[in-house]
Amino acid sequence: MAASPLVEVRDLSLAIRGAAGLCPVVTGVSFELARGECLALVGESGSGKTLTAFSLLGLYPSPDIVPTAGDVRFEGRSHASRSAEELRRVRGRRIGMVFQEPAQALNPMRRVEAHLVEVLAAHDVCPPAERRARMVRGLEEAGLADPEGVLRMYPFELSGGMMQRVCIALALIADPHVLIADEPTTALDPGVSERIVDSFAELRRRRDLAILYISHDLHWVARLADRVGVMYLGRLVETGPTAAVLTAPRHPYTRGLLDALTPDGQGRFRTIPGDVRDRPASTAACPFLPRCARADAACAVLPPLDPDQHRVACHHPLGPS
């Protein structure tokens, strides 16, 4: 871990404001991200991965989502100390994001060139005379073979893989230090997914780029990430080096995720008992308590988790204690 990480998230908690008050959706999440490093956040839908990623931008998909505790620091400075204009300049210019649904991230009424020009102009990245060359270079870096032709195209003329590559170019055109990739291979076939993930690896190497990679697909996580954070119901329950977490998981939930990928002797895939909607009665308890075969009275209070090592928030971890 670098002495001065680019990103520091400390005890972050988020809630949704509703008629009954604030409902927690992310609780006590902490991690760091250094230059040139890739951290993957994994877990079921609704575990809080994307909302945690949005906190790096200081921007949430709804005004009803509010931070309730903790701090997000970028390049040594807290987002809480930045004005709205300063945060706007961080987004896109220093932290880029590839959104989960490329078709929804692109305006169907505008050509690819207009999308890229908007980012370059908004952040004053280069003089107008240099913009076209920069756009062509950005599309080439994202893996598009005919950048001049792509610039003239509308989103509906692009394949799913091409749209995702345009979104990668949009996220990186201003040379950010951090890239957030939110489920970037969703709905893409395996061959296209592999090329997208390889593009991230190459861009990371070439630019010394820090990547926060959000995914359900542990295959691509193993291929790209240095470290993994496993989230369940808004909490980090296990974190550590990718190889250690995926080959020797210590949390029962992580073990369940991995078991679900491997068929048994009869060719059947194992599932985790219960449902993600099964929540403990107390917010202080382990979130996995209702579904865990190892749970007992001690699990009424979730133990702390150290984000800098292979650690697990569990009273009865698998493997060595």
C-alpha positions as CSV (number, residue, x, y, z in Angstrom):
1,M,0.0,0.0,0.0
2,A,1.4,3.4,-0.9
3,A,2.3,5.8,1.9
4,S,-0.2,8.4,0.5
5,P,-3.1,6.7,-1.2
6,L,-5.1,8.5,-3.8
7,V,-8.4,7.5,-2.2
8,E,-9.2,7.0,1.5
9,V,-12.7,6.0,2.5
10,R,-13.1,5.9,6.3
11,D,-16.2,4.5,8.1
12,L,-18.5,5.6,5.3
13,S,-22.2,5.3,6.0
14,L,-25.1,6.2,3.7
15,A,-28.8,6.1,4.1
16,I,-32.0,6.6,2.1
17,R,-34.4,9.2,3.3
18,G,-38.0,8.0,3.4
19,A,-41.3,8.5,5.1
20,A,-40.2,6.5,8.1
21,G,-36.9,8.3,8.4
22,L,-33.4,7.3,7.4
23,C,-32.8,3.7,6.2
24,P,-29.1,2.6,6.3
25,V,-27.8,1.2,2.9
26,V,-24.0,1.4,3.5
27,T,-22.5,1.1,7.0
28,G,-19.0,1.6,8.2
29,V,-17.2,0.9,4.9
30,S,-13.4,1.7,4.9
31,F,-10.8,1.1,2.2
32,E,-7.8,2.8,0.5
33,L,-6.8,2.9,-3.2
34,A,-3.3,3.7,-4.4
35,R,-2.0,4.8,-7.7
36,G,-1.7,1.9,-10.1
37,E,-3.8,-0.4,-7.9
38,C,-7.0,-2.2,-8.7
39,L,-9.5,-2.9,-5.9
40,A,-12.6,-4.9,-6.7
41,L,-15.9,-4.7,-4.8
42,V,-18.0,-7.8,-5.1
43,G,-21.3,-9.0,-3.7
44,E,-25.0,-9.5,-4.6
45,S,-27.1,-6.8,-6.2
46,G,-28.2,-4.4,-3.5
47,S,-25.1,-4.9,-1.3
48,G,-24.1,-1.2,-1.7
49,K,-21.2,-1.5,-4.1
50,T,-22.4,1.2,-6.6
51,L,-23.4,3.6,-3.9
52,T,-20.0,3.3,-2.3
53,A,-18.4,4.0,-5.6
54,F,-20.6,7.1,-6.1
55,S,-19.3,8.4,-2.8
56,L,-15.9,8.9,-4.5
57,L,-17.6,11.3,-6.9
58,G,-19.5,13.1,-4.1
59,L,-22.6,12.4,-6.2
60,Y,-25.5,10.0,-5.7
61,P,-28.3,8.8,-8.1
62,S,-31.0,10.3,-5.8
63,P,-31.2,13.4,-3.5
64,D,-32.7,11.0,-1.0
65,I,-29.4,9.2,-0.6
66,V,-27.4,11.0,2.1
67,P,-24.0,10.4,3.9
68,T,-24.6,10.0,7.6
69,A,-21.1,9.3,8.8
70,G,-17.5,8.8,7.8
71,D,-15.3,10.6,5.3
72,V,-14.0,10.3,1.7
73,R,-10.6,11.8,0.9
74,F,-9.1,12.2,-2.5
75,E,-5.5,13.2,-2.9
76,G,-5.3,13.9,0.8
77,R,-8.3,16.3,0.9
78,S,-11.8,15.5,2.3
79,H,-14.7,15.9,-0.1
80,A,-16.6,17.5,2.7
81,S,-14.2,20.5,2.5
82,R,-14.8,21.0,-1.3
83,S,-17.3,23.4,-2.7
84,A,-19.9,22.1,-5.3
85,E,-17.8,23.6,-8.1
86,E,-14.6,21.9,-6.8
87,L,-16.4,18.6,-6.7
88,R,-17.7,19.1,-10.2
89,R,-14.1,19.6,-11.4
90,V,-13.0,16.4,-9.7
91,R,-15.6,14.4,-11.5
92,G,-14.4,13.4,-14.9
93,R,-11.2,15.4,-14.7
94,R,-9.5,13.5,-11.9
95,I,-12.0,10.6,-11.2
96,G,-13.6,9.0,-14.2
97,M,-16.5,6.5,-14.2
98,V,-17.7,3.9,-16.6
99,F,-21.4,3.3,-15.8
100,Q,-23.1,0.0,-15.7
101,E,-25.5,0.5,-18.7
102,P,-23.6,2.2,-21.6
103,A,-26.8,2.6,-23.6
104,Q,-28.3,4.7,-20.8
105,A,-25.0,6.7,-20.3
106,L,-25.0,7.9,-23.9
107,N,-27.4,10.5,-25.4
108,P,-29.1,8.7,-28.4
109,M,-29.6,12.1,-30.2
110,R,-25.9,13.0,-30.2
111,R,-22.9,11.6,-32.1
112,V,-20.0,10.1,-30.3
113,E,-17.9,13.2,-31.2
114,A,-20.4,15.5,-29.4
115,H,-20.1,13.4,-26.2
116,L,-16.3,13.6,-26.2
117,V,-16.2,17.3,-27.0
118,E,-18.5,18.0,-24.1
119,V,-16.0,16.4,-21.6
120,L,-13.0,18.1,-23.1
121,A,-14.6,21.5,-23.1
122,A,-16.1,21.2,-19.6
123,H,-12.7,20.5,-18.1
124,D,-10.7,22.7,-20.5
125,V,-8.5,19.7,-21.1
126,C,-6.8,21.0,-24.3
127,P,-7.2,23.8,-26.9
128,P,-10.0,23.4,-29.4
129,A,-7.6,22.8,-32.2
130,E,-6.2,19.7,-30.5
131,R,-9.5,18.1,-29.5
132,R,-10.0,15.9,-32.6
133,A,-6.6,14.3,-32.3
134,R,-7.2,13.8,-28.6
135,M,-10.6,12.1,-29.3
136,V,-9.1,9.9,-31.9
137,R,-6.3,8.8,-29.6
138,G,-8.8,8.3,-26.7
139,L,-11.0,6.0,-28.9
140,E,-7.9,4.1,-30.0
141,E,-6.7,3.6,-26.5
142,A,-10.2,2.2,-25.6
143,G,-9.7,-0.4,-28.3
144,L,-11.9,1.0,-31.2
145,A,-10.4,0.1,-34.6
146,D,-11.9,3.0,-36.6
147,P,-12.0,6.0,-34.4
148,E,-12.7,8.5,-37.2
149,G,-15.7,6.5,-38.2
150,V,-16.9,6.0,-34.6
151,L,-16.8,9.8,-34.0
152,R,-19.5,10.2,-36.7
153,M,-21.8,7.5,-35.3
154,Y,-24.8,7.7,-33.0
155,P,-25.0,5.3,-30.1
156,F,-27.7,3.2,-31.7
157,E,-25.3,2.4,-34.5
158,L,-22.8,0.9,-32.1
159,S,-22.7,-2.7,-30.8
160,G,-22.8,-3.3,-27.0
161,G,-19.0,-3.7,-26.9
162,M,-18.4,-0.6,-28.9
163,M,-20.7,1.5,-26.7
164,Q,-18.8,0.3,-23.6
165,R,-15.5,1.2,-25.3
166,V,-16.9,4.7,-26.1
167,C,-17.9,5.0,-22.4
168,I,-14.3,4.0,-21.4
169,A,-13.0,6.7,-23.7
170,L,-15.3,9.2,-22.2
171,A,-14.2,8.3,-18.7
172,L,-10.5,8.5,-19.6
173,I,-10.4,11.4,-22.1
174,A,-9.5,13.9,-19.4
175,D,-6.6,11.8,-18.0
176,P,-8.1,11.1,-14.6
177,H,-6.0,9.5,-11.8
178,V,-8.8,7.1,-10.7
179,L,-11.2,5.1,-12.8
180,I,-14.5,3.6,-11.4
181,A,-15.7,0.7,-13.5
182,D,-19.3,-0.3,-12.5
183,E,-20.2,-3.7,-13.9
184,P,-18.5,-2.9,-17.2
185,T,-19.1,-6.3,-18.7
186,T,-22.8,-6.5,-18.0
187,A,-24.8,-8.0,-20.9
188,L,-21.6,-8.5,-23.0
189,D,-20.6,-11.9,-24.4
190,P,-17.6,-13.6,-22.9
191,G,-15.2,-12.7,-25.8
192,V,-16.1,-9.0,-25.7
193,S,-15.9,-9.1,-21.9
194,E,-12.5,-10.5,-22.0
195,R,-11.3,-7.8,-24.4
196,I,-12.8,-5.1,-22.2
197,V,-11.1,-6.4,-19.0
198,D,-7.8,-6.7,-20.9
199,S,-8.2,-3.1,-22.0
200,F,-8.5,-2.0,-18.4
201,A,-5.4,-3.9,-17.5
202,E,-3.4,-2.3,-20.3
203,L,-4.7,1.2,-19.5
204,R,-3.9,0.7,-15.9
205,R,-0.3,-0.4,-16.8
206,R,0.2,2.4,-19.3
207,R,-1.2,5.2,-17.2
208,D,-0.5,4.0,-13.7
209,L,-4.2,4.3,-13.2
210,A,-6.0,3.4,-10.0
211,I,-9.2,1.4,-10.6
212,L,-12.2,0.7,-8.4
213,Y,-13.8,-2.3,-10.2
214,I,-17.3,-3.4,-9.3
215,S,-18.4,-6.8,-10.5
216,H,-20.5,-9.9,-9.9
217,D,-18.1,-11.9,-12.0
218,L,-15.3,-13.3,-9.9
219,H,-13.5,-14.6,-13.0
220,W,-12.8,-11.1,-14.2
221,V,-12.0,-10.0,-10.7
222,A,-9.4,-12.7,-10.4
223,R,-7.9,-11.5,-13.7
224,L,-7.7,-7.8,-13.0
225,A,-7.8,-6.9,-9.2
226,D,-5.0,-6.8,-6.7
227,R,-7.4,-6.7,-3.7
228,V,-11.0,-7.7,-3.2
229,G,-13.6,-6.3,-0.8
230,V,-16.7,-8.5,-0.3
231,M,-19.8,-6.6,0.6
232,Y,-23.1,-7.9,2.0
233,L,-26.1,-5.7,2.9
234,G,-24.0,-2.5,2.9
235,R,-21.1,-3.8,4.9
236,L,-17.6,-5.0,4.0
237,V,-17.4,-8.5,5.5
238,E,-14.1,-9.6,4.0
239,T,-11.2,-7.9,2.4
240,G,-7.7,-8.9,1.3
241,P,-5.4,-9.8,-1.6
242,T,-7.4,-11.3,-4.5
243,A,-5.6,-14.6,-4.6
244,A,-6.1,-15.1,-0.8
245,V,-9.7,-14.1,-0.8
246,L,-10.7,-16.2,-3.8
247,T,-8.7,-19.3,-3.0
248,A,-8.9,-19.3,0.8
249,P,-12.1,-17.3,1.8
250,R,-12.6,-16.8,5.5
251,H,-16.2,-15.4,5.6
252,P,-19.1,-17.9,5.1
253,Y,-20.7,-15.5,2.6
254,T,-17.6,-15.4,0.5
255,R,-17.4,-19.2,0.6
256,G,-21.0,-19.3,-0.5
257,L,-20.4,-17.0,-3.5
258,L,-17.5,-19.2,-4.7
259,D,-19.4,-22.5,-4.1
260,A,-22.2,-21.1,-6.3
261,L,-19.8,-21.0,-9.2
262,T,-18.8,-24.7,-9.0
263,P,-21.2,-27.6,-9.7
264,D,-21.3,-30.6,-7.4
265,G,-20.8,-34.2,-8.6
266,Q,-24.3,-34.3,-10.0
267,G,-23.8,-31.1,-12.1
268,R,-26.0,-29.0,-9.7
269,F,-24.9,-25.6,-8.5
270,R,-25.0,-24.9,-4.8
271,T,-26.9,-21.9,-3.5
272,I,-26.7,-19.9,-0.3
273,P,-29.7,-20.8,2.0
274,G,-32.2,-18.0,2.6
275,D,-32.6,-14.7,0.8
276,V,-30.8,-11.4,0.7
277,R,-34.0,-9.8,2.0
278,D,-33.5,-11.8,5.3
279,R,-32.1,-9.2,7.6
280,P,-31.1,-9.4,11.3
281,A,-33.3,-7.7,13.8
282,S,-30.5,-5.4,14.9
283,T,-28.3,-3.2,12.7
284,A,-25.4,-4.0,15.1
285,A,-25.6,-7.7,14.2
286,C,-23.7,-9.5,11.4
287,P,-25.8,-8.8,8.3
288,F,-25.3,-12.4,7.2
289,L,-26.6,-13.8,10.5
290,P,-30.1,-15.0,9.3
291,R,-28.5,-17.1,6.5
292,C,-25.3,-18.4,8.2
293,A,-25.1,-22.0,9.5
294,R,-22.2,-20.9,11.8
295,A,-24.1,-18.1,13.6
296,D,-24.6,-18.1,17.3
297,A,-25.3,-15.5,20.1
298,A,-21.9,-13.8,19.5
299,C,-23.0,-12.7,16.0
300,A,-25.5,-10.3,17.5
301,V,-22.6,-7.8,17.4
302,L,-20.5,-7.6,14.2
303,P,-16.7,-7.6,14.9
304,P,-14.5,-4.8,13.3
305,L,-12.6,-5.4,10.1
306,D,-9.2,-4.1,9.3
307,P,-9.2,-3.1,5.6
308,D,-5.5,-3.3,5.0
309,Q,-5.0,-7.1,5.4
310,H,-6.8,-10.3,4.6
311,R,-9.3,-9.9,7.4
312,V,-12.9,-11.0,8.0
313,A,-15.7,-9.5,10.0
314,C,-16.9,-12.8,11.5
315,H,-16.8,-14.4,14.9
316,H,-16.5,-17.9,13.4
317,P,-14.3,-17.5,10.3
318,L,-13.3,-20.3,8.0
319,G,-9.7,-21.5,8.0
320,P,-7.0,-20.1,10.4
321,S,-8.2,-17.7,13.1
